[in-house]
């Protein structure tokens, strides 16, 4: 593991450990927007149609989306870099499994997954490490299995550093990307683009939300 990768994983882990309880209280349920929920439901239908292999929810946070898939009958487990987030998810959602881990190096054999969800988790991955992440997606997905990536977007890419949230000192980088900045390394990793959806900000949201759906050929 390179020093830069170890650095961003450590700062992301420690930052979310610090804000885990407040974050879970602020975002207690699954995606509130109906379009987001429909896209996740469509993802689950693609998973089910392709086979019985489990889905990995990467960056599962307090576990609400993992629990949503579990309630829909999808075999799913959550993975998060923050031990505090994993502990909260296990307490709130005893049905699915949750593990501490990183999407940069998944402790899984090749072609083991029936799908991957990465909802607002690649936003903390620096550009230089996106190829590593998407290569892991390709390695661990079964043939035909889908991946759904969601992220804050906009007309121009942007990088934001946040030093405080919910009254806690943190050290967290956010990378706001255009859809092309995700689809380019995703397809370069060998994944096949299925659809790109961008919706405008809703309510308190400041930026558009982008969803990229791909599959392993």
C-alpha positions in Angstrom: 0.0 0.0 0.0 1.4 3.4 -1.0 1.9 6.1 1.6 -0.7 8.4 0.0 -3.3 5.6 0.0 -2.6 4.8 3.7 -2.9 8.5 4.5 -6.3 9.0 2.9 -7.7 5.8 4.4 -6.5 6.8 7.9 -7.9 10.3 7.7 -11.2 9.0 6.4 -11.4 6.3 9.1 -10.6 8.7 12.0 -12.9 11.4 10.7 -15.9 9.1 10.4 -15.1 7.5 13.8 -15.3 11.0 15.3 -18.7 11.9 13.7 -20.3 8.4 13.5 -23.0 9.0 16.1 -24.0 12.4 14.9 -23.9 11.3 11.3 -26.2 8.3 12.0 -28.6 10.7 13.9 -28.6 13.1 11.0 -29.2 10.5 8.3 -31.2 7.7 10.1 -33.0 6.2 7.0 -32.3 5.2 3.5 -32.2 7.6 0.5 -35.1 10.0 0.9 -35.5 10.9 -2.7 -37.9 8.6 -4.7 -35.7 8.5 -7.8 -32.7 7.4 -5.7 -34.8 4.6 -4.2 -36.0 3.5 -7.6 -32.5 3.3 -8.9 -31.5 1.1 -6.0 -34.5 -1.1 -6.6 -33.6 -1.4 -10.2 -30.1 -2.4 -9.2 -31.5 -5.1 -6.9 -33.6 -6.5 -9.8 -30.4 -6.7 -12.0 -28.6 -8.5 -9.2 -31.4 -11.0 -8.7 -31.7 -11.7 -12.4 -27.9 -12.4 -12.7 -27.6 -15.0 -9.9 -27.5 -15.7 -6.2 -24.1 -14.2 -5.3 -24.1 -11.6 -2.5 -24.0 -7.8 -2.8 -21.3 -5.7 -1.1 -22.4 -2.2 0.1 -19.1 -0.4 0.1 -19.0 2.6 2.4 -22.1 1.3 4.2 -21.9 3.9 7.0 -24.7 3.4 9.6 -26.2 0.6 7.5 -29.5 2.0 6.3 -29.1 1.1 2.6 -27.6 -2.3 3.5 -30.7 -3.0 5.6 -33.0 -1.8 2.8 -31.5 -4.4 0.4 -31.7 -7.0 3.1 -35.4 -6.2 3.5 -35.8 -6.6 -0.3 -34.5 -10.1 0.0 -31.1 -9.5 -1.4 -28.1 -11.3 0.2 -26.0 -8.3 1.2 -23.3 -7.3 3.6 -21.8 -3.9 4.4 -18.2 -2.8 4.4 -17.0 0.5 5.9 -13.6 1.8 6.7 -14.8 3.2 10.1 -15.1 0.8 13.0 -17.4 3.2 14.8 -19.8 3.2 11.8 -19.7 -0.6 11.6 -20.5 -0.8 15.3 -23.5 1.5 14.9 -24.7 -0.4 11.8 -24.5 -3.8 13.7 -26.5 -2.4 16.6 -29.2 -0.8 14.4 -29.6 -3.5 11.8 -29.0 -7.0 13.2 -30.1 -8.8 10.0 -27.2 -8.2 7.5 -23.5 -8.5 8.3 -21.2 -5.6 8.5 -17.4 -5.6 8.3 -14.5 -3.1 8.7 -12.6 -2.9 5.4 -11.7 -0.8 2.4 -12.9 -0.8 -1.2 -9.2 -0.3 -2.2 -8.4 -3.9 -1.1 -11.4 -6.2 -0.6 -10.8 -9.4 1.4 -12.7 -11.5 -1.2 -11.9 -14.0 -3.9 -12.3 -13.1 -7.5 -15.8 -13.1 -9.1 -17.4 -13.6 -5.6 -20.0 -10.7 -5.7 -23.4 -10.5 -7.4 -23.2 -6.7 -7.2 -21.5 -3.7 -5.7 -23.1 -0.5 -4.2 -20.9 2.5 -3.7 -23.2 5.3 -2.7 -21.4 8.5 -1.8 -18.2 6.6 -0.7 -15.9 7.2 -3.7 -16.3 10.9 -2.9 -13.4 10.5 -0.4 -11.1 8.6 -2.9 -8.4 10.8 -4.5 -8.3 10.7 -8.3 -5.0 8.8 -8.3 -6.6 5.9 -6.4 -9.8 5.5 -8.4 -8.2 3.0 -10.9 -7.2 0.8 -7.9 -10.8 0.9 -6.5 -12.4 0.1 -9.9 -9.9 -2.6 -10.6 -11.1 -4.2 -7.3 -14.7 -3.8 -8.4 -13.9 -5.7 -11.6 -11.9 -8.4 -9.8 -14.6 -9.2 -7.3 -17.7 -9.0 -9.4 -19.1 -12.1 -11.1 -19.6 -11.9 -14.8 -22.8 -9.9 -15.6 -23.0 -8.5 -12.1 -23.9 -4.8 -11.7 -22.2 -1.9 -9.8 -24.0 1.3 -8.9 -21.9 4.3 -7.9 -23.5 7.5 -6.6 -21.8 10.8 -5.9 -22.3 14.6 -5.7 -21.7 16.1 -9.0 -21.8 19.4 -10.9 -20.8 21.1 -14.1 -17.2 21.2 -13.0 -15.1 18.9 -10.7 -14.3 20.3 -7.3 -12.2 19.4 -4.3 -13.3 20.3 -0.8 -11.4 19.9 2.5 -13.5 19.8 5.7 -11.9 20.3 9.1 -15.1 20.4 11.2 -18.4 18.7 11.1 -21.1 18.2 13.8 -18.8 20.1 16.2 -16.0 17.6 15.8 -12.5 18.2 14.4 -12.0 16.1 11.3 -9.6 15.9 8.3 -11.7 14.8 5.4 -11.4 15.4 1.6 -14.5 15.4 -0.7 -14.1 15.0 -4.4 -17.1 16.3 -6.4 -16.8 14.8 -9.9 -18.5 15.0 -13.2 -20.0 11.7 -14.5 -17.2 11.4 -17.0 -14.6 11.5 -14.3 -16.2 8.3 -12.9 -17.1 6.5 -16.2 -13.7 6.9 -17.7 -11.7 5.0 -15.0 -14.6 2.6 -14.5 -14.6 1.5 -18.1 -10.8 1.5 -18.2 -10.9 -1.1 -15.4 -12.9 -3.4 -17.7 -16.5 -2.6 -16.6 -19.2 -1.9 -19.1 -21.3 1.2 -18.8 -25.1 0.6 -18.6 -26.5 4.0 -17.7 -25.8 7.5 -16.2 -28.4 9.4 -14.4 -28.1 13.0 -13.0 -30.8 14.7 -11.0 -30.9 18.3 -9.8 -30.5 19.2 -6.1 -33.5 18.7 -3.9 -34.3 20.3 -0.6 -31.1 21.1 1.3 -28.9 19.5 -1.3 -26.3 21.9 -2.8 -25.2 19.9 -5.8 -26.7 17.5 -8.4 -26.6 13.8 -7.6 -25.1 11.5 -10.2 -25.6 7.7 -10.5 -23.4 5.5 -12.8 -24.6 2.0 -13.4 -22.2 -0.5 -14.9 -21.6 -4.2 -15.1 -18.8 -6.7 -15.4 -19.0 -8.2 -18.9 
